[in-house]
Amino acid sequence: MLVILGFAMIAVFMVLIMTKKLTPVLALIIVPTVFGLFAGAGLGIGDMVMDSMKSMTSTAALLMFAIIYFGLMIDVGLFDPLVKFILRKLGNDPAKVVLGTAILAAAVSLDGDGSTTFILTTAAMLPVYLRLKMSPVVLTCVAGLANGTMNILPWGGPTARAATALKIDVNDVFVPMIPSLVAGLVVVFAFAWLLGLQERNRLRATAPEIWGVPDTAEQFDGTSDGGTSAVASGTGRGRKGGNPAPSGAAPVGGSVAVLERTETLVDEHDSAMADTALDPNRSTLRPKLFWFNLALTVAVMVVLVANIVPLPFVFMVGAAIALLVNFPKVKDQGAQLIAHAPSIVAVVSMVMAAAVLTGVLKGTGMVEAMSAWLVQIIPSSMGPFMAVITGLLSIPMTFFMSNDAFYFGVLPVLSETAAHYGVGAADMARASITGQPFHLQSPLVPAILLLVSLAKVDLGDHHKKVLWRTAVISLVMLGVGVLTGAIGIG
């Protein structure tokens, strides 16, 4: 019964958020509560949730003050030069921008921390996406793909957990999986390029004034997925106030010459910049404090990576200093906090709500029952393929439970079973980490909640675009592991 309730609860939750029948916060609260009561939790369900919530408080504090800090840095203009530099290097071709997003996210992911990756990637790239009328869902998708693939790095967490649980050296797990990691990144960049091409084609259809039109064209209003309208008056090489055509872009219909890029990509007089994160006329700009804000941000990042002080406290102090220096008046400090309140409420409420799901799964025994059932249903004839089976199971199981629950609760049982068929512990550990690209998209992962909150993207929309792609990446990594011998068959 617990197995049925567990899988049913997860299925109902996913359906409700992907069909947008409920917001993720409500689904995380209501669905587990109903199923927990059916599982016989009774009044004890409150204690289950509160025990789970205790482990979430530091995460909630980290996300809250990180949002304040980086939101403030965007407001005061710290990232404006970076965005202009990115636009100059990438052009305003969506295909190049999306590929650049994937490369940036993969590079920042080398530090092994998802929250840092998503904060920096979103801070640098979201204004670019808004500037070019691109969909922020593409940003979250690509960033999630890159970070999830890089999550198998030894210092990322899952690889160390797998090695610890099976009592083997972490290098024995990771090094043979390097070809799988490379293959996964190749697929990530391929997906990024294809998504960029789709965005390019969408923008050509919805905003031809950006992508090249005949000199006799009429004024056009175009609206992107993000709901931002761009109005261009005048056409051809002599138009004013419009967005420049992308370098090398093909003309609409194939018969019109592409507009030459004769203006800067970020023009202070470009009306398309109004009401975006890069509005050159926003009152919060602090150009005279640029070097101070840069030094403060570098200091915060150094302390963050060094991990010498708890991360929530780092951002608490950083946000306090940034507010005090950039906005010395109490009224302005309060206004800044209020300005970022919607993002804070969205992400912190989701983290707290996730405690209901994790609390019910663990407190009612659903996680243990589901794991034991999966082990029992594997027929003995499939024994030699236990490593491959473990890799396949890691895709959904790490999505619906924490890495700790899977690697310390499920993997040892699977590995013990596999040993009877000649499948080594190292093979099992390597197979178990191939599901990490899929795992990182779980609503139980605070970093992904931060990503969609910062980009103001609905979690269901993110899942629609990212889940099947991460499943493909996980399968490719598993397949390459088998082909290279890193994941053996007994």
C-alpha positions in Angstrom: 0.0 0.0 0.0 2.8 2.4 0.8 4.4 1.7 -2.5 1.2 2.5 -4.4 0.6 5.6 -2.4 4.1 6.8 -2.9 4.2 6.5 -6.6 0.6 7.8 -6.9 1.5 10.9 -4.8 4.5 11.7 -7.0 2.4 11.1 -10.2 -0.4 13.4 -9.0 2.0 16.1 -7.9 3.8 16.1 -11.3 0.6 16.1 -13.3 -0.9 19.0 -11.3 2.1 21.3 -11.7 2.8 20.5 -15.4 -0.8 21.0 -16.3 -0.9 24.1 -14.1 -3.9 23.0 -12.1 -2.0 24.0 -9.0 1.1 26.2 -8.3 4.1 24.2 -7.2 3.8 25.6 -3.7 0.2 24.5 -3.3 0.9 21.1 -4.9 3.8 20.5 -2.5 1.6 21.2 0.5 -1.8 19.7 -0.5 -0.8 16.5 -2.3 1.6 15.1 0.3 -0.8 16.0 3.1 -3.7 14.1 1.5 -1.6 11.1 0.7 0.1 11.2 4.1 -3.3 11.0 5.8 -4.3 8.0 3.6 -1.0 6.4 4.6 -2.0 6.6 8.2 0.1 9.4 9.4 -2.7 11.0 11.4 -1.8 13.9 13.6 1.8 12.8 13.5 2.1 14.2 10.0 2.8 17.6 11.6 5.9 16.3 13.4 7.1 14.7 10.2 6.9 17.9 8.3 8.5 20.0 11.1 11.4 17.6 11.4 12.0 17.9 7.6 11.6 21.7 7.7 14.4 22.0 10.3 16.9 20.9 7.7 15.5 23.4 5.2 15.9 26.6 7.3 19.5 27.3 6.4 18.7 26.7 2.7 15.8 29.1 2.8 18.1 31.7 4.5 20.8 31.2 1.8 18.3 31.7 -1.0 16.6 34.6 0.6 19.7 36.7 1.1 21.3 35.6 -2.2 18.3 36.9 -4.0 18.5 40.2 -2.2 22.3 40.5 -2.8 22.3 39.7 -6.5 19.0 41.5 -7.2 20.6 44.6 -5.6 23.8 44.2 -7.7 21.7 44.0 -10.9 19.8 47.1 -9.8 22.9 49.2 -9.2 24.4 48.2 -12.5 27.2 45.9 -11.6 26.4 43.5 -14.4 25.6 46.0 -17.1 29.2 46.1 -18.5 29.3 42.2 -18.5 26.1 42.0 -20.4 27.3 44.5 -22.9 30.5 42.5 -23.3 28.6 39.3 -23.8 26.4 40.9 -26.4 29.4 42.2 -28.3 31.1 38.8 -28.3 27.9 36.7 -29.0 26.1 39.2 -31.2 22.3 39.2 -30.8 21.9 35.9 -32.6 19.8 33.7 -30.2 21.6 30.5 -31.3 24.9 32.0 -30.1 23.4 33.5 -27.0 21.9 30.1 -25.9 25.1 28.3 -26.6 27.0 30.9 -24.7 24.6 30.3 -21.8 25.4 26.6 -21.8 29.2 27.3 -21.9 28.9 29.8 -19.1 26.8 27.5 -16.9 29.1 24.6 -17.5 32.2 26.7 -16.6 30.7 28.1 -13.4 29.5 24.6 -12.4 33.2 23.6 -11.9 32.8 25.0 -8.4 30.4 22.2 -7.7 27.6 24.4 -6.3 24.3 24.7 -8.1 23.1 27.8 -6.4 26.2 29.8 -7.3 26.0 28.6 -10.9 22.4 29.6 -11.3 22.9 32.9 -9.5 25.8 34.0 -11.7 24.4 32.6 -15.0 21.0 34.2 -14.4 22.6 37.5 -13.4 24.7 37.6 -16.5 22.3 36.2 -19.1 18.8 37.1 -18.1 19.1 40.8 -19.0 20.5 39.6 -22.4 17.4 37.3 -22.9 15.1 40.1 -22.0 17.0 42.6 -24.2 16.6 40.3 -27.2 13.0 39.3 -26.4 14.1 35.6 -25.8 12.2 33.2 -23.6 13.7 32.9 -20.1 12.5 29.3 -20.0 15.3 28.6 -22.5 17.8 30.1 -20.1 16.6 27.9 -17.2 16.5 24.8 -19.4 20.1 25.2 -20.7 21.5 26.2 -17.3 19.8 23.2 -15.8 21.2 20.9 -18.4 24.7 22.1 -18.0 24.8 22.1 -14.2 23.1 18.7 -13.9 25.6 17.1 -16.2 28.5 18.7 -14.4 27.1 17.5 -11.0 29.0 14.2 -11.3 32.3 16.0 -10.5 33.9 14.5 -7.4 33.3 17.7 -5.3 29.7 18.1 -6.5 28.4 15.6 -3.9 26.7 12.6 -5.6 30.0 10.9 -6.7 31.4 11.3 -3.2 28.1 9.9 -1.7 28.2 6.9 -4.0 31.9 6.2 -3.1 31.3 6.6 0.6 28.2 4.4 0.6 30.0 1.5 -1.2 33.3 2.1 0.6 35.5 2.7 -2.5 37.8 5.5 -3.6 36.1 8.5 -5.2 38.7 8.6 -8.0 37.8 5.0 -8.9 34.3 6.2 -9.5 34.9 9.4 -11.3 37.9 9.0 -13.6 36.5 6.2 -15.7 33.3 8.3 -16.1 35.2 11.2 -17.8 34.2 10.0 -21.3 30.6 9.9 -20.2 30.9 13.4 -18.8 32.4 14.7 -22.1 29.6 13.0 -24.1 27.0 14.5 -21.8 28.4 18.0 -22.3 28.4 17.5 -26.1 24.7 16.6 -25.9 24.1 19.7 -23.7 25.7 22.0 -26.2 23.8 20.3 -29.1 20.5 20.9 -27.3 21.6 24.5 -26.6 22.3 25.2 -30.2 19.0 23.6 -31.3 17.1 25.6 -28.7 18.8 28.7 -29.9 17.8 28.0 -33.5 14.2 27.6 -32.4 14.4 30.9 -30.6 15.9 32.5 -33.7 13.1 31.2 -35.9 10.4 32.2 -33.4 11.7 35.7 -33.2 11.9 36.0 -37.0 8.2 35.1 -37.1 7.1 37.3 -34.2 9.5 40.3 -34.6 10.6 40.7 -38.2 11.7 44.3 -37.4 14.6 42.8 -35.5 15.6 40.2 -38.0 15.6 42.0 -41.3 12.6 43.5 -43.3 12.2 45.3 -46.6 12.9 49.0 -46.5 9.2 49.6 -47.3 7.9 47.6 -44.3 5.3 49.0 -41.9 5.9 49.6 -38.2 5.6 46.3 -36.3 4.8 45.3 -32.7 6.3 42.0 -31.6 5.7 40.2 -28.3 7.9 37.5 -27.0 7.1 34.6 -24.6 8.2 36.8 -21.7 5.4 39.3 -22.6 7.8 42.2 -23.4 6.7 44.3 -26.4 9.2 45.9 -28.8 8.2 48.7 -31.1 10.4 49.7 -34.0 9.7 52.7 -36.0 11.4 53.1 -39.4 13.0 50.3 -41.4 16.1 49.4 -43.3 19.5 50.9 -42.6 18.3 54.3 -41.6 15.7 53.3 -39.0 15.9 54.8 -35.5 15.0 53.3 -32.1 14.8 49.7 -33.4 16.9 46.7 -32.5 19.8 45.9 -34.7 19.7 42.9 -37.0 21.9 39.9 -35.9 25.2 39.5 -37.6 24.9 36.8 -40.2 21.2 36.2 -39.8 19.2 35.2 -42.9 16.6 37.5 -44.2 12.9 36.8 -43.8 11.6 34.9 -46.7 15.2 34.5 -48.1 14.9 37.5 -50.5 15.7 40.5 -48.4 19.2 41.7 -47.5 20.0 41.5 -43.9 20.1 44.9 -42.1 23.6 46.0 -41.3 24.5 46.3 -37.6 25.6 49.9 -37.4 24.4 50.7 -33.9 25.6 49.4 -30.5 23.8 46.4 -29.1 23.0 48.1 -25.9 21.9 51.6 -26.8 20.9 54.0 -24.0 18.3 55.5 -26.3 16.8 52.2 -27.3 13.3 52.1 -26.0 13.3 48.4 -25.9 15.5 48.6 -22.9 12.9 50.4 -20.8 11.4 48.5 -17.9 14.0 45.7 -18.1 16.9 44.8 -15.9 19.2 46.9 -18.1 17.1 50.0 -18.3 19.8 52.7 -18.6 17.5 55.3 -16.9 16.7 53.3 -13.8 17.0 55.3 -10.6 18.9 52.6 -8.7 22.1 52.9 -10.9 25.2 53.6 -8.9 28.0 54.0 -11.4 30.3 55.7 -9.0 30.2 52.6 -6.7 30.9 50.1 -9.5 34.4 49.2 -8.3 33.3 48.9 -4.7 30.4 46.6 -5.7 32.7 44.5 -7.9 35.2 44.1 -5.0 32.5 43.2 -2.6 31.0 40.6 -5.0 34.5 39.1 -5.6 35.0 38.9 -1.9 31.6 37.2 -1.4 32.4 34.7 -4.2 35.9 33.9 -2.7 34.4 33.2 0.8 31.6 31.2 -0.9 34.0 28.9 -2.8 36.4 28.6 0.2 33.5 27.5 2.3 35.1 28.9 5.5 31.9 30.6 6.8 28.4 29.2 6.5 26.9 30.3 3.1 23.7 31.9 4.5 25.8 34.1 6.8 28.0 35.1 3.9 25.1 36.5 1.9 23.5 38.0 5.0 26.6 40.1 5.6 27.1 40.8 1.9 23.6 42.0 1.4 23.7 44.2 4.6 27.0 45.9 3.4 25.7 46.4 -0.1 22.4 47.9 1.1 24.2 50.2 3.6 26.8 51.6 1.0 24.5 51.8 -2.0 21.4 53.0 -0.3 22.4 54.8 2.9 18.9 56.2 3.5 16.6 53.9 5.5 13.7 54.6 3.2 15.7 53.5 0.2 16.9 50.3 2.0 13.3 49.4 2.8 12.3 50.1 -0.8 15.0 47.7 -2.1 13.8 44.9 0.2 10.2 45.5 -0.9 11.3 45.5 -4.6 12.8 42.0 -4.2 10.1 40.6 -1.9 8.1 38.8 -4.7 11.1 36.7 -5.7 12.0 36.0 -2.0 8.4 34.9 -1.2 8.3 32.7 -4.3 11.5 30.7 -3.6 11.4 30.6 0.2 7.8 29.4 0.3 8.6 26.7 -2.2 11.5 25.5 -0.1 9.4 25.3 3.0 6.6 23.6 1.0 9.1 21.0 -0.2 9.6 20.0 3.4 6.0 18.7 3.4 6.8 16.3 0.5 10.1 15.1 1.9 8.7 14.8 5.4 5.7 12.7 4.3 7.9 10.5 2.1 10.3 9.7 4.9 8.0 9.8 7.9 5.4 7.4 6.5 8.0 5.0 5.3 7.1 5.5 1.6 10.7 5.9 0.5 11.9 2.7 2.1 8.9 0.8 0.8 9.3 2.0 -2.7 13.0 1.2 -2.7 12.5 -2.3 -1.3 9.8 -3.0 -3.9 12.0 -1.9 -6.8 14.7 -4.3 -5.6 12.3 -7.2 -5.2 10.8 -6.9 -8.7 14.1 -7.2 -10.5 14.1 -10.8 -11.9 17.2 -12.9 -11.2 17.8 -13.2 -15.0 18.5 -9.5 -15.1 21.2 -9.9 -12.3 24.2 -9.5 -14.6 22.7 -6.2 -15.8 22.3 -4.7 -12.3 24.6 -1.8 -13.1 22.6 -0.8 -16.1 19.4 -1.2 -14.2 20.8 0.9 -11.4 21.6 3.6 -13.9 18.1 3.5 -15.3 16.6 3.6 -11.8 18.7 6.5 -10.7 16.9 8.7 -13.2 13.5 8.7 -11.6 14.5 7.8 -8.1 16.9 10.6 -7.5 14.2 13.0 -8.9 11.7 11.9 -6.3 14.0 11.5 -3.3 17.1 13.2 -2.0 20.6 12.1 -3.0 21.2 11.0 0.6 18.2 8.7 0.6 19.2 7.1 -2.7 22.9 6.7 -2.2 22.9 5.7 1.4 19.5 3.9 1.4 18.9 2.3 -2.0 22.4 2.0 -3.6 23.9 -0.3 -1.0 20.9 -2.7 -1.3 21.2 -2.8 -5.1 25.0 -3.2 -4.9 24.7 -6.1 -2.5 22.3 -7.8 -4.9 24.6 -7.1 -7.9 27.6 -8.7 -6.1 25.9 -12.1 -6.4 26.0 -11.7 -10.2 29.7 -10.6 -10.4 28.9 -6.9 -10.8 31.5 -4.8 -8.8 30.7 -2.0 -6.4 32.6 0.5 -8.6 30.5 -0.3 -11.6 27.4 0.2 -9.5 28.6 3.5 -8.1 29.4 4.8 -11.6 26.0 3.8 -13.0 24.3 5.4 -10.1 25.6 8.9 -10.9 24.3 9.0 -14.5 20.9 10.1 -13.3 22.2 13.4 -11.9 21.2 15.6 -14.9 17.6 14.5 -14.2 17.9 14.8 -10.5 19.0 18.4 -10.6 15.6 19.4 -12.0 13.7 18.0 -9.0 11.5 20.4 -7.0 13.3 18.9 -3.9 16.6 20.6 -5.1 16.7 24.1 -3.7 19.0 25.3 -6.4 16.5 24.7 -9.2 13.9 26.6 -7.2 16.3 29.5 -7.0 16.9 29.3 -10.8 13.2 29.5 -11.8 12.6 32.2 -9.2 15.4 34.4 -10.4 14.3 34.0 -14.0 10.6 34.4 -13.1 9.8 31.1 -14.8 7.0 28.7 -13.9 8.4 25.4 -12.6 6.0 23.5 -14.8 7.1 25.3 -17.9 10.7 24.6 -17.0 9.9 20.9 -16.5 8.2 20.6 -19.9 11.2 21.8 -21.7 14.0 20.3 -19.6 12.9 16.9 -18.3 13.0 14.8 -21.5 16.3 16.5 -22.5 17.9 15.6 -19.2 16.6 12.0 -19.5 18.3 11.8 -22.9 21.6 13.1 -21.5 21.4 10.6 -18.6 20.9 7.8 -21.0 23.8 8.9 -23.2 26.1 9.1 -20.2 24.9 5.6 -19.2 25.4 4.2 -22.7 28.9 5.7 -23.1 29.8 4.3 -19.7 28.8 0.8 -20.8 30.6 1.1 -24.2 33.8 2.3 -22.5 33.7 -0.4 -19.9 33.3 2.0 -17.0 29.9 0.4 -16.3 30.4 -3.4 -16.5 28.0 -6.2 -17.1 28.4 -9.3 -14.9 
